[in-house]
């Protein structure tokens, strides 16, 4: 991965986050976190709905990023890092936390 030199970086982090594909990625990250919270609280059906919406937003952000055309390298770099983090949460943290929550509930109730 290429590290952007300091002089090429934008003065504000907000510039790299306020980009349509990055906004969709942030929405997917929030949906994944809501799915994790619902799984911990024992609302498994609602948790699954939010997780599926997070997966759909991951697909949409990739589609939007290809359709939007060329972007600045800093925005692309931030988007790639943000997308990797959102993928980690939705495909690793959510399944493990929901299975632990489900197992904990099942062990308590019999």
C-alpha positions in Angstrom: 0.0 0.0 0.0 1.3 3.4 -0.9 1.6 6.0 1.8 0.7 9.5 0.7 3.5 12.0 1.4 2.6 14.7 3.9 2.7 17.6 1.5 0.1 15.8 -0.8 -2.3 15.1 2.0 -5.4 17.3 2.4 -5.4 19.9 5.2 -8.7 18.5 6.6 -9.6 14.8 7.1 -13.2 15.8 6.3 -12.3 16.3 2.7 -11.5 12.6 2.3 -14.5 11.3 4.2 -17.2 13.5 2.5 -17.1 11.5 -0.8 -20.1 9.6 -2.0 -18.5 6.1 -2.0 -17.0 6.8 1.4 -20.3 7.9 2.8 -21.9 4.7 1.6 -19.0 2.7 3.3 -19.6 4.6 6.5 -23.3 3.8 6.4 -22.4 0.1 6.0 -20.0 0.3 8.9 -22.8 1.9 11.0 -25.2 -0.9 9.9 -22.7 -3.5 10.9 -22.3 -1.9 14.4 -26.1 -1.8 14.8 -26.3 -5.5 13.8 -23.7 -6.3 16.4 -25.6 -4.4 19.1 -28.9 -6.2 18.2 -27.2 -9.6 18.3 -25.8 -8.9 21.7 -29.2 -7.8 22.9 -30.7 -11.0 21.6 -32.6 -9.6 18.6 -31.2 -12.0 16.1 -33.7 -11.5 13.3 -33.2 -7.7 13.4 -29.5 -8.2 13.6 -29.5 -10.3 10.5 -31.5 -7.7 8.6 -29.0 -5.0 9.5 -26.1 -7.3 8.6 -27.6 -8.0 5.1 -28.1 -4.3 4.6 -24.4 -3.8 5.5 -23.4 -6.3 2.9 -25.6 -4.6 0.3 -24.0 -1.3 1.1 -20.6 -2.8 0.6 -21.7 -3.8 -2.9 -23.2 -0.4 -3.6 -20.1 1.5 -2.5 -18.0 -0.4 -4.9 -20.5 0.2 -7.7 -20.7 3.9 -6.9 -16.9 4.2 -6.8 -16.6 2.8 -10.3 -19.4 4.9 -11.7 -18.2 8.2 -10.1 -15.0 8.2 -12.1 -11.5 9.4 -11.2 -11.0 10.8 -7.7 -8.0 12.3 -5.9 -5.4 9.7 -4.7 -5.9 10.7 -1.0 -9.7 10.1 -1.3 -9.1 6.7 -3.0 -6.6 5.7 -0.3 -8.9 6.7 2.5 -11.8 4.9 0.8 -9.7 1.7 0.4 -8.7 1.8 4.1 -12.3 2.6 5.2 -13.7 -0.2 3.0 -11.2 -2.7 4.4 -12.2 -1.8 8.0 -15.9 -2.0 7.1 -15.4 -5.4 5.5 -13.5 -6.6 8.7 -16.4 -5.5 10.9 -19.1 -7.0 8.7 -17.4 -10.2 7.8 -15.4 -11.0 11.0 -16.5 -9.1 14.0 -20.3 -9.4 13.4 -20.3 -13.2 12.9 -18.1 -13.9 15.8 -20.0 -11.6 18.2 -23.4 -12.8 17.1 -22.4 -16.4 17.5 -21.0 -15.7 20.9 -24.2 -13.9 21.9 -26.4 -16.7 20.5 -24.3 -19.3 22.3 -24.5 -17.4 25.6 -28.3 -17.1 25.3 -28.7 -20.8 24.4 -26.5 -21.9 27.4 -28.5 -19.8 29.8 -31.9 -21.0 28.6 -31.1 -24.6 28.3 
